[in-house]
Amino acid sequence: MRALRAALAAAGDVAIPSPNIWNWPEVYEQENAAQDSDGAVWTMLRELVPWAGADVLDVGCGDGFHLPVFAAEAASVTGVEPHPPLVERARRRVGDRARVLRAGAAALPLPDASVDLVHARTAYFFGPGCEPGLAEAQRVLRPGGAIAIVDLDATVSPYGRWMRADIPRYDPARVERFFEQQGFSMRRVATEWRFPDRAACEAVLRIEFSRAVAERAVAETVGVTVPVGYRVHVRRKETFRSA
């Protein structure tokens, strides 16, 4: 399934291709613009991990689409992305409002205890295997800071049904158990993708899925909206207390 933003290899800091945004960045821009059309994911993040005045790190920032939202309120924003063309696109997008560094999740180029929020959106999907990336996120967090991982909820149809058809080995319950065992809380968010026209909708579905599943998704989608569920996993770093 092309929707998996697997560009953040958890082991070995190797960039695994993310075909949708790597190969079709302009179409993916339309996808980003369509996602979370009612702002439900952002509302949940603001409730759980408010970032006003905070130092924010966006891991797997892609072409930087989400960086300006953080930059509007945060004290500082850093985006990390392993794919050079996306790094350049992100830098052009944000200018001096944020810095964008080329790196993977398992070797973050930041000092220990230097950020208050580590955000990763549609970058960690499979759970087991991403431990080195989570350890790096924990390292760069200040005590009291938080890791917030936003991923797609494959239990929610129709998008989740297409996702599971594309990756039969993907077990959403197993992923949820993994994050729970890693100390994360989890909240579900229901939202929808809303496109400006049918052409944009179909183009995005065709970069998200294999050909057969994409054609099924196009046929099953009426109009220009797609209901999509997300999960928001949050873990806070303990604040050290003196005896």
N, C-alpha and C positions, 0 to 999 in steps of 0.2 A: 504494500500500500504506500502510495507516494506521500500521504499526509504525514508520515512519521518524520519529525524533525530530528533525525538521528545524527546530525552533524556534530554532536557532542559525544565523542567516544569516551566512555567512562574509564576504560583501561588503555594505557599506553599513549594517551593524548593524541590519538590518530583521528583525523577528520573523516568520518564516514559520509559519503555523498547524501545529500538531501535533495532528491531529484526535482521536487516541485519548485522550490525557490532557486536552486542552483541553475536549473535549465530554463525556467520560465519566470524570471524575476518580475517582468511587467504584469503577467497574469497573477502572480502571487501578490503583487501590490493591490490588485482588485480584490483578491481574497481577504487580505488584511483589512481593507476598507469595509468589506461586507460583514466581517465577523463581529459578533457581540453587538449587534445593531442597536440594542436597547441599553447597552452599557452595564449589563448585569454582572459581568466578570469584574469590571473595574470597580463597581459598587462593593462587591464582596471583598476585593483586595483592600479597598480603603477602610472597610470595617475591620478586617483582620490584621492588616499590616500598614497602617498609615505611614506615609513617607514624607510628609511636610517637614522640611528642615533636616532630612536624613541624607546620608551618603548611600547611594543606590548602585548596585551592580546588576546588570541584565546579562545573564549568561546565555549564549546562543542567540544574540540579538538580531541575527540575520542582517537585513538592510536597514535596521534601526527604526522600524516603524513605531515601536512603542516608546522609544527613548524620549521624544518630546513631551509625552504625557508625564513622565517622571520629572523631567527637567523643569516643568512649569512650577513645581513646588519643592523639589529636593534641593539640598545644599549642594550636592554634586551628583553626577551621573556618569557611570562608566559602562560601556557596552563591550562585550567580549564575543568574538566570532572567528571561527577558524578559516573560513573560505575567503581568500583575498578579494575577489570581485565584490562580495557583499560588504566587506570591510570598507571598501572605497565608496560604495553606494551609501552606507550608513554615515560615513564622515561627511559626504556632500549634503546629506539630509539635515544633520544636526549642527553643522558649522561649529561655533564655539560654545554651544549650549551643553555639549557633552563630549567626552573623549571616547574613542572606539579603538580597541586594541585587538590585534590578531592573536588568538590563543584558543585552546580547547579547554573544556571544563576540568580536566584532570591536572592542569598546570596553570592555574590562574596567576597572571602577572601582577599580583597585588600583595602588599605586606600583610602579615598576620593582623587580625583584629582591626581592620581598616574601613569596614563598611557596616551599615546598620540593616540593610535589606539586600538579600540575594534573590533575584527574580529570574525564573526560567519558564518560558511559555512554549508549550508544545515542543519541548526539547527532551524530556525524560518520559518515555512511554513504557518501557519494558520492565522497570523496577529492578529486579536482580541484574547485577552487572554494572550498575551506575554508582556503586559504593565509593570508588575513588573520586568521582565528581562531587558526591555529597560530602566527602571528607574535606575536599578543597574548599567547598562553600563554608563548611564549619570553621575551617582555619581562618578565612578572611573576615568572618563575622566578629563583631564586638560582642561581649557579654550583653545579653538582653536583646540582641538582634535576631532576625528571623530569616529563614529560607522559605520562599513561597514558590511552589511548583504548580503551574497550571497545565493540565493536560486534557485531552478529549475523553469524555465518558462514553465508552463503547457499549454501555448498557442502555443508552438512550437511542431510540430509533427516530428517523430512518438512518441518520448518519452512522450511528453505532452499528447498525445491521450491515451497512455497506463495508464498514471498517473490518468487522469480523469476517465477512465474506472474503475480503482481500487478504487477510492474515488469519487463517484458521487456527494457527498456533497461539494467537494472542488471547490471553485469559485475563479479562479485566479484574476478576475477583482475586486472582493471584497477585496482580500488581497492587491492588488496594491493601492486601495483607502485608505485602512487602513494606509499603510506606508506613503502615500502622506499626509494624515491628521495628522500623527505624525511628519511631517516636513522633511521627507526623499525625496531626489531626486532619480531617478531611471534610470538606463541604462540597455539596453538589450545586451546580448552577445551571439553570435552564435558560437558554437564550435562542437566538436564531441568526442565521446569516441572511442578510438582505442585500440583493444586488440591484444596480440601477436598471438593468435590462436582462432579457433572457440570454443574450449572447454572452454576457459576462458570467452569468450563472453556469452555463454549459461549459465555458472555457475552464472555469475553476474546477468543476467536477472532473473534467478530463485530465487535469494535472494531479488531482488528488488520488485517483484510483487507477488500477490496471484497466485495460481497454474494455473487457467484458463487464466488469463491475461499474465502470464509469458510464457505459451505455445504459445499464440498468438504472443507475442513479438519475441520469438525465430523463429517462422514460418515466420514472416514478415521481419526479419533482414537478409540481404544478406551480406555475407562476415563477416568481423570482425570490422566494424565501425557502430556507431549509432549516427546520428545527434541529438544534445541536445542543448536546449537553457537555458541560465541562466539570472537571474536578479541581478543587483548589486544595493542595496539600501544604500545610504550614507546620514548621518546627522552629521553636525558639531556642537560642543558645542560653544556657543557664548563666545567671549573674552570680559571680563568685562572692561569697560572703566570708567575712573574717570571723574567726572563732571568738 
